[in-house]
């Protein structure tokens, strides 16, 4: 399935946050909206929305003008099998007598190595705990 992104830059935080909220009310509604301060020290904000259907360009133009934003760049995002892509680029790690890998790499291990099998659910739980701890 092809999805679409619409991304722009805004100079003021208030405008960026307002634009993000306004994007959520569009029809067709975006499946996700993000508002981020650029980390380059410019003070600019990036506002992006992701759509399952092609976004209404006239609505985006109206929002762009209402919130003093730069022009929206609308892009098609082709369907990608992200799991296969990550598996292809993620290689196992040998650390001394340990072989750390995902289930898809078990065949590559040497019989003399102890296997540390990583499960996606465990990794997600660990990341979630770390993010919650960092928030406090």
N, C-alpha and C positions, 0 to 999 in steps of 0.2 A: 504494500500500500504506500502510495506517495503521500508524504505530509509536507507542510509548508512552514517556513519561519518568516517572521516579519521583525526586523531588528532596526533600531534607531538609537541615536545618542541625544542626550538632554543635558543642558548646563546646570540646572538647579535641581536639588534633591526633591523639593516640594513638587516640581513639575514632573519629575520622573515617577514619584510615587503615585501622583494623581493619574498620570498616563497609564501606569500599570493597573490601577483600579478600573479605569475606563475601558481598557482593553478586555477585561474580564466580562464586560457587559455586551460585547459585540455579538452580532448574529451573522454568520456562525460563530459560536463561542470558541475561544481557543482552548486547547487541552492543557495548556500550561502557560504561565506568564512569569517572567523573571525581571527583577530590577536590581542592578548591580552597580556599585561605584567602581569606576575603572581604577586600577592600582598603579597608574603611571604618574600620579600626582597632579593630573590636569584638572581635577574637580568635576570631570564629566561623568555622566551616568549612562549606562547602557540599559535599554528596555527592549525586551524581546518577548514574542508570543509565538506559540507553536499551534498549528491548526491541522485538523484532519481533512477539512475541506479548504479550497482556495479562499483566502480572506477577501473581504470586500474592500477593494482598493480605495473607493470613494470614502468609506468610513475611516480608513486609516489616514487618508489625506486630511479629513476634518479633525481628527484627533491630533495629528501632527501639528496643525495650525493652532489648535486650541491650547496645546501644552508647550508651544514654542520649541518643538523638537526638530531635529534634522530630518531629512527624508528617510522614510522606511525603505529598507532593502528587503524585498520579498524573494525568497528562494525556495525551490523545490528540494526536498530532502528525499533521495531515493531510498527504497526499502533495503535494509541491510541486516544480515544475520549477525548481530553483535556478539552473540555467544560464540559462534564459530570463529569470528574475527579475533576475539580475545584469546580463545584457546590456541589459535595458530600463533599468536604473538607472545603467549605466556609459556615460558619454558620452566622445567623443574630446576630446583636448586639443590646442589650437593653441599652439605656442610659437615665435614668430618665423616662420621659413620652414618649420618642421616641423609635421607633423600626426601625432600619436601616437594610435594606435587599435588596436582588434582587427580581425580579418578581417571581422566582421559590419558594421563601419562604413566600409569602404573606399569605398563609393558616395558618401559624404558629403564626401569631400575635394575641394578645389579643385585644378585641374591645375597651379597654380603652386607648390604646396606639396610638399615632400619628405616621403614617407611613412615613418614609423617604425612598422612593423607588430609588434605584441606577440603572441607566441605563449605560450599557457598553460604549455607545457613549460619555456620559458625563465624565465618568472616563478617557477614552482615551484622550479627549480634555483637561481635567485638567492636566493629566500627561504630555502631549505635551507642555502645557503652562509652567509648572514648569521646564521642561527640557530646553525650550528656554530661560526662565528667568535665569536659572543657567548658561547658556552658555555666558551670557553677563556680 
